[in-house]
Amino acid sequence: AISARSWEGDHFLRTRNLFTMDVQLPEFFTNFLDASLEKVYALEPVFEPTVVLVPDFLKEIVKYLADLIGFDVPTLSFTVAIYLCYVLGGLMNFIPAGKPRHIANILFGVFLMQFTVGVQWMHQLVNAVVTYVMFLVLPRKTAAFAVPAFVMTYCVLGHLHRQYINYLGWDLDFTSSQMVITQKLWMMAYNLYDGDLIAKGKESRAAKKCAPFALKDLPDFIEYLGYVFSFTTVLSGPAYEFSIYKQACDGSHLYDANGKPQGEIPSNVWPTLRPFLLGLFSMAAFVVVGGAFPILDTEDPQKNTPYVTSPEFLEKSIFYRYAYMWIGLWAVRQKYIMAWTNSEASNNIWYAGFEGFDDNGKAKGWDNANNMGIWEFETAPNVQTMSKEWNKKTSLWLTRYVYIRTNGSLVAVYGMSAFWHGFYPGYYLFFLSVPLLTFCERLGKKKISPYFSKEKWTPYGILCIISTSVATEYMVAAFVLLALDRTFDYWKSMYFFGHIGCIVFYAVLSVMPTPKPKGKKA
């Protein structure tokens, strides 16, 4: 965890920057930031006594195991926490529905936070308390703006803090959980606002679209904290709606008001086992394949030139280099899939991932906590499909509470997504590049697709899958390389083929005639 200890010696002096390793911030500004952060870090002893749920012997066991297998303590703690969720999820099946389950979610979630990031769990508590007060005192319309602004600002400051003290480094801190809580409280702010609009009979296209998640009243504080600290989502998501969480706790998606099953309750064994096995595969793939195809320098990924832009690597042919990068990026995303699939499994084990029954008593499915359509993503014929299948719940958050609230502004969506991720230049280079693909796809759909079958597994469909993968993997490299110079060097080594290809494609198609709809005469 980040604390005052992170500032000792050369480490802090060497990383006092935000956007590049070569350009230092002005001294007067760094002095101001240093003094401010020292005051914040001085509060650590004050809040240290709040870390009461993790016994010392458990910390010692994790430290011993980390030394034994060669892992760092934060990484091992996070991995252990993910698998502890299975045990805790199993226990939830024996906890009575209602308030006891909300309390259990609070205790389990706080335990996991304290186990992984220690005293930094207080950031989540501060967010939760301040936001709840805002919900209590502000009009719903005002809160729908103020709450998202507050939680996103807190998230942004967390990203900037980590970027400032450890540029291009990696520390397990509260920011991952802050990204999740930002989505949760943002969604709740609009859920309450939508509920208010619907109750007053006011016309709102957005409120109607999100009506299933609208809240008439603010949840009580225990329910609210249970949602914030819900143990199966607090570490790495996915952030689903409060209404889904509440149904899982009160059992209303399984039983009617008389306590009778609304349908034949399906077994949770395969819905739990399937993502668990996928998670094991992803973890193994990340370790084995990622180790064989490293993108960054293996000795010092933070300071040294990335392997994919090193002189040794650049001696290879462009086809070899691109294929290598494609495999390396595939391996990188396995760590996210590993976290999401295990979260899905731990939700499904206590039926939080179960969607309930339709009006005919038929089970709907298990999509509540599913955050990744792996096959659909890997074989996506366009960026739109790819975006929907990757980090699904984040995509829904952006769609429901950014896109349709800004009259369909892609700029707002990509901009908010970039802010939410952080401030490394690579994020913005990626989000500024993706619209090129989107524009090309829209034009291609208009001028080329009408000549071919709409079926996915046809020669044209397969060509779309390949071209989407090739172009996207080229651009998403910025998301891994992060730094401006690293990303530029990589794209330069690839002769900027992704950007140039999009521009040429768009220019050529712009002068092509648009085919007339079938059935219409010339």
N, C-alpha and C positions, 0 to 999 in steps of 0.2 A: 504494500500500500504506500501511496505517496505520503510522506510526512516530512518534518523538518530534517530528518536524517538524509533525505534525498539531496540536500543542498550541500553536503560536506565535500570539501576538496574540489578537485578539477572538474568533477562531473557537472556541477551546476554552471561553472564559469564557461565550460565548453559548449553548453547547449542553450545559451540565452538568446534564442532567436525564435522566429515564428514561421518563416516561409522558405528559408534556405540556410544551409550550413555555412555559406560563405559571407553572408551579409548580416552583421550584428545590428541590433537595435540601438538607437541613440543612448548614450550613457545616462543622461538625466531621466530618460523614460524607464530604463532598466532599474535604476536606483529607486524610483518610485514604486515600480512593481515589486522589487525585492523587499522593500520595507513593508509594503501592504501584505505580501504573502507571508512574511515572517510573523506578522500579527495574527494572521489566520492560523498558521501552524502552531502558534503559541497556545491556541485553544485546545490542542490535542489532549493534553493531560486532563483538561476539564471534562472532556467527553469520554475519555478512556474507560472510566468506571461503568459506562453504559453497555460495554461489551460483556454481558453477563451470561449469555446463553451458550457460549463455547467453552467447555472445561479445558483447563491447561493440559491435561493428559492427552486430549485429542489433538491439540496443537503439536505436542511433542511427537505423537505417532506420525502425523503428516510430515513433520520435519525429518524424522528418521527415514521414512519411506522415500522422501524426495532425495535424500543423500544416497540411499541405497540404489535407486534406479537411475540417478543422474538427472532428475527433473528439478526445476526450480519450484520453490514452495507455492507461489501464487498459481502457477499452471496446474500443479497437482491438486491444490485445494479446489480450484474451479472444476476440474474433471471429477474429483470425488463428489463434489456438491451435486453435479448433474446426475450422477448415479444414485446418490442418496434420495433424490426426488422419487425414485421408484418405491423405496421403502416408505417414505412419507405419503405417497399417493395410495399405497396399499392400506396404510392406517386410516386414510380418509374414509374408506368404505365402512369402517366400524365406528365412525364418529357420527352422532345423530345429526340429522339435517337441521338447518337453521343457524342460530347464533353460535352453537359450538363449532361448526365448520368455519365460520368467519374467524373466530378466535384462533382456531388451529392454523388457518392460513396466515394469520398475523405472526404467530409464534414460529411456525416453520419458516416463513419467509424471512423474518428478522434473523433467525438462526443462520440461515444460508448466507445472508448478507454479512453478518458478523464473522462467519467462518471464512468467507472469501476476501472481504475487503476491510475487516476489522472496524475501527471507529468510523470509517467513512460511510457506514450505514446511516449515519445521522443526516447525510445529505437527502436521502429519501424521506426521512421523517420530517425534516424542515420543509421540503417540497409539499408533502402531504398536509401538514398543519397549516401552512400559509395559504395553500390553495383552498382548503376547506373553509377557512375564515373568509376568503374571497367569495366563495359560493354562498356563505351565510349573509354577507352584508351587501353584496353588489346585485343590481338588477340582472336578470338572466342575459339580456342583450349585452350588457357591459361585460359580464363575466365571460361571455363567448369570445370576446376579444382579449380581455385582461389576463385570463388564465393561460391561454396558449402563449401569449407574449411573455408571461413570467416564466413558465416552465421551459420554453425554448431559449430564453435568455440564460437561464441557469445552465441548460445543456451546453449552450455556446461557450459560456465562461469555463465550464469543465473541460471542453475540448481545447480551448486556448491555453488553459493552465498546463495541461499535459504537453501540448505542443511547445510551450515556452520553456519548460524545465527539462524536456527530454525529446528534442526534435528528432523525428524519425525513429525514436526508440519505442519500446513497448512496456507498459506497466499495467497490471491489473488494478484498476481503480473503479470508482463509482460511476464513471461515464457510460459504461455499457448499460447498467441498470437505469441510469438517468435517461438514456435514449428511450427505454421502454416506458418509464413513468411519464415521460413527455407525451408519448402517444396516448396513454391511458387517460391522463387528466385533460388533454386536449379534446379527446373524444367525449369525455363526460361533460365538459363545458358546453359542447354543442348538443349533446343528448338532452341536457336540461333546458337549453334554449329552444330546441325543437319541441320538447314537451310543452313548454310554455306557449309557443305559437299555436300548436295543435289544440291545446286546451282553450285558447281564446278564439279559435276558429279563424285565425289569420292565414291568408294565402302565402304559401312558401313552397316552391318547387323542391328545394333542397330538403326541407323538413319532411315533406311527403315521401321523398325517396328514402329517407333515413328513419321513417316512422317506427319500424320494428324495434329500433334501439332507443327511441325517445323515452325520457324519464319525466314523469309528472312531478315528483318530489325528490328532494335531495336525500340520498341514503343516509341512515344514521351513521355515526362516526365509526362504530365497530365494523359495519358492512363496508364502509368506505376504506378503512385501513386494510381490511381483508383483501379487497380488490387491489389496492396499491402494492401490498406485500405478497400477493398470491404466490406461493412458493414455486409453482410450476412455470411461472412466467417472469419472475422478478429478476432472474439472472441474465437471460438472453431472449426473452419473449417466448412466443409471440404475444403481442398486446391485442387481446380481443375485447369486445364490448362488455360494459358492466352488466348488461342484461344477461349475457351468456354466463358470466361468472356467477351471478345471483341464482340463476336456474340450477347451476351445478351444486350450489350450496343448499338450496331449499328443496331440490329434487323435483321441481315442477316440470322439468322436461321429461321425467320418467313416470310420475304419478299425478293423478288428478286431485282435486280438492278433497276427495273422500279417501285418499290413500291407495286407490286402485291403479294398477299399471295402465297406462294409456295405450299400450300395445304389448307385444311380446318383446321383452327386454333382451336385446342381443348380448352375446358373450363379449367380454372385453379382452379375451385372450389374444386373438389374432390382431385386433387393432392396436394392442400394446406390443406384441411380439414383432410385428412387421417393422415398425419404425425403430424398435430397439436393434434389430438385426441390421437395418440400413445404417444406423448410427455406428455400429461396430465396423461395418465395411468402410464407411466414410473415414473413421478414425484411422484405420489401417492404411487406407489409400493416401490419406494426408501424410502419414509418417513415412511410408515406403516410397510412394511415387514422388511426393514432395521432396524427400531426401535425395532421390535420384535426379530430379529436375529442378534444382534450386533456381530461383529467379534473382535473389539477392546474394551478396557475398556471404559465404558460410562462416568465415572467420569473424567478421565484424560487419553485419548487415547495416548497421547504423551509420558508420563513417566511410566504409570503403565503397568503391564503385560497384554497382550491381553487376552480377555475373553476366546478365544478358546485354550489357553495354561495354563489357570489358574487351580489351584488344584481342585477347585469346578467342573469345566467343565470336567477335566480329569477323574473324578469318573464315568462319563457316559460310556456306551459301545462304542466301536469304530464305530459301525454302526450308533448309534445315533449321535455321534460327526461328522461323515462324512456327514450324511444327513443334520445336522444343518449347517455345513460349506457350503455345496452345495447351500442351500437356501440363506445363508448370502451373498455368492458371486454373486448369481443371483440378489439379491437386489442391491449390489454395482454397477453392470454394468448398472443398470437402470438410474443412473445419467448421464452416457455417452450417453445412448440412448436418454434420454430427451433432451440433448443439440443438438445432431445430427439431431433428427427428427424435432425439431423446426427450426434449420438452413435450413433443406431441405424444410420445408414449406415456410419459408420466401424467399427462392430462387424461389420456384415455383410460388409464388404469382405475381412475375413480369417476369415470363417465363425464368429466368436464369437457372432453372433446366430442362427446356424442351430441348430435343435433336435435334429438327428440323424434317425435312422431308427427306424421301428417294427419289430416282430418279423418283418414280411413284407418288409422292405427298402424300404418306402415312406417318402419324405421327410415329416417331420412339419410343418415350416414354419419361419418366421423370427421367432419371437416372443420370443426370449431378451432382446433389447435394445429391444423395442418398448415405449414408455412412454406412448403416447397413442393411443387410438382416436378420431380426430378426428370422424368422421361419427357414430359411436356416442355420443360425448359431446354433440355439438351437437343430436342428436335423441333424447336420453335421455328416456324416459317417467317416470322417477322418480329420486330422489336416489341410491338405491343403485347404479343403473346408471351414473349420472353419476360417482359416486365411484370406481367400479371402472375407468372408462375414462380418468380424469384421473390422471396420475402413477401409472401402473399398478404399478410396482415398489414405490413407497412404500405403495400400498394393500395389496399382498401382504405387505410387511414388517409393517404394522400388523395385518393379518388373522392371519398365521401366528405372530407373535411377541409380540403384545399381546392381540388379541381372544381367541384360543383359549387363551392362557395365563392369562387372567383370567376364565375361564368365561363368555365372551361379554359382557364389560362395555363398553358403548358409552361410558360415562364415561371409562374408562381409555383407549380408543382416541382419542376427541376430545381428551382432556387431553394425552395424549402427543404427538399431532399438533401441538397448539398449542405445547407446550414446544419441540418440534423446530423449529418455524418461528421462534420468538422470543418476545418479551414485549411487543410493541406491543399496546395494548388492542384494536385492530381484529381481531386474530387470535381473541381470546377472545370478542368480541362475535359473530363469525361462528360459531365452534364452539358457542357457547351457543344460537345461533338455529337452526342446522341441525336439531337434534333436534325442533324444532317441526314442520318439514317431514316428518321421518321419522315422527313420531307420526300426523300427518294422513294420510300415505300408507298407513300400516298400517291405520288405521281405514277409509280409503276403499277399500282393497283388500278389506276384510272386508264392508263394507256397501253399496258401490256397484258395484264391479267385477263381482260375480256376475251383474248384470243385462245386462252387455255382453260383446262378443267380446273375447277375449284377444289378438287380432291387433293388431300395433302400428299399422299404417296403415289404421285405421278411424276414423270420426268421433270415437269415444270415445278411441282411442289418440292421435290428433292433439291432442285437447283436453288429454290428460295431458302430452304433450310441451310444449305451449305454456304450460300452468300451471306445470310444473316449471321451465321456462326463466325465466318472468316472476318467480317467487318467488325462485329461486336467484340470479339476477342482482341483485335488490334486496338480498339479504343479503350477497352476496360483495363488494359495494362496500366493506364494512368492511375487507376484505383489502387493498384498494388505498389507502384513505384512512388506515388505520393508527391515527391518533390518536383518542382518545375523543371530543373535542369535534367533530372533523371528521365522524366517523361519525354522531354524534348529530344534528348539523346537517343532514346529508344525509337521514337517515331521517325527521327531522322535516319536511323540505321535501317528502318523499313521503307525509306524513301517516301514517307507520308502517304503510302498507297491508299490507306483507308479514306483519308480526307480528299485526296486528289480524285480517287475513284468515285466518290459520292458527287463531287462537283461536276465531273465529266458526265456521269450518268444523268444527273439532273439537267445539265445543259442540253444533252442530246435528246432526252425525252421531252423537253420543253418545246422543241421544234417539230416533234412528231405529231401527226394528226390524232385526235381522240376518236377511237372507234365508236360508231353509232350503236345504240342499244339494239339488241336483236329484236326483230319484229317490226322495226320502223323503216320506212322506205326513204330512200335518198331524196 
